[in-house]
Amino acid sequence: MRDNFKSSFGVLVAMAGSAIGLGNLWRFPYLMGTNGGAAFIIIYLVLVFLLCLPIMMSEFVVGRRSQVNAFRAFKVLSPKGHWGIIGMLGVLAAISLIAFYCVVGGWTIDYLVHSVTFSLPEEGATEGFFSAAVSTPGRTLMYTYIFLIVTALVLLAGIKDGIERYTKVMMPVLFLTIIAIAVRSVTLPGAGAGLEFLFKPDFSKVTADTFLNALGQAFFSLSIGCATILTYGSYVKKNEKIVKMSSLTAISDTFFAIIAGLAIMPAVFAFGISPSEGPGLLFVVLPDIFDQIAGGGIIAILFFFVLFIAAVTSSISLLEVCVTFLIEECRLRRRTAVLLSSGVCLVLCTLCALSGSVLSDVHVLGRTFFDFFDMISANFLMPFCGLLVVIFVGWKMKREAFVDEISNGGTLPNTKLYNVIFYLVRYVAPIVIAVIMVFGWMKQI
Ligand code: PHE
């Protein structure tokens, strides 16, 4: 018998737990910083709600209708043809995401350890501290491995006891600490320039690149395009409401991203840090803010702890894609499947973790392993997989089947809305993704 999520709240928490993570707090602020601020945010918001939310619902529909892993799901729904490839692509995307996600997860543990021992850097020393953290091979590797091991341990406990119980506790704490940080950040002297950066769009800097980066970030943050929502959906009971769950997930995820922007950007300007600092942005700015808050030392501990938990609830959803696949397709026991997939990830994580030190000169497509896996998953594999999902749902699966699943067998009344969603999936989504990918890639290669 397949495991299932017990309650609606459990599903929602697991989905939001997957979506809310380093993508909101680490990746969103730095990408927004390198892509021009407010204009990026606007493009991002439009893409999330018009494009990615319907894609999320599509993945959910495929998962719940088939009740199997990503690869088999497409075969069950359409036995003829090679649609299973979409699922494989999702699994591949999930693996390449874990490769660098664990490294950043490792940084959060590193910072947590330093906050517990009250040895975070002081103002002015934060950049040096961060570059030491990423360029000391033993240190990065150790924390990366710890992060991966924690992820694997949670998954060993299985769906109900692992993911569901674990995820429920941390959201409110994460929310409160990030709000506290945002309040301090916007009240720092000199924060005004940061607020302007966040809210005053300058469209003259927008290029095809900006769109591709916003699209990649939307996929990354909502956990779509890598079979995660599909896999979670396959564990969801038939009476749960797909539209409601997906919308709540997207809304809470976006809310966290915006608050993270508010927490980081004003401080970036107040401390004279460059907004286009890159992947280190969050880790360079935060210690400076904690320095400025009464009781900042304690808030730092709390913050890095919940950030770490948020990252784990995302990484378990990624690894679970591979684990479910191995259990069902290779008939492995859960334990063996977890060990095998973590073993593969360990090798890839090692490459990414050493990108800041011994492997810094090794480049794939002109990028270090860390940047390569980040770029190939967010800007290529995920949108591409999303494109195939919407083509499958919009053109291969019948509209009746889609509406039947999303309306819980016709028991939910909103037929008009479901038709609109279907047409967004069928026409708008494929065209927009294809155009953004083609133009974005012409610029990036
Ligand atoms: N959405 C997660 C985050 O924002 C990352 C993630 C991507 C998790 C894809 C699962 C699947 O951190």
Boltz pocket constraint, residues with backbone or C-beta under 6 A from the ligand:
constraints:
  - pocket:
      binder: B
      contacts: [[A, 18], [A, 19], [A, 20], [A, 21], [A, 22], [A, 23], [A, 24], [A, 97], [A, 219], [A, 220], [A, 221], [A, 222], [A, 223], [A, 224], [A, 226], [A, 228], [A, 310], [A, 314], [A, 315], [A, 317], [A, 318]]
      max_distance: 6.0
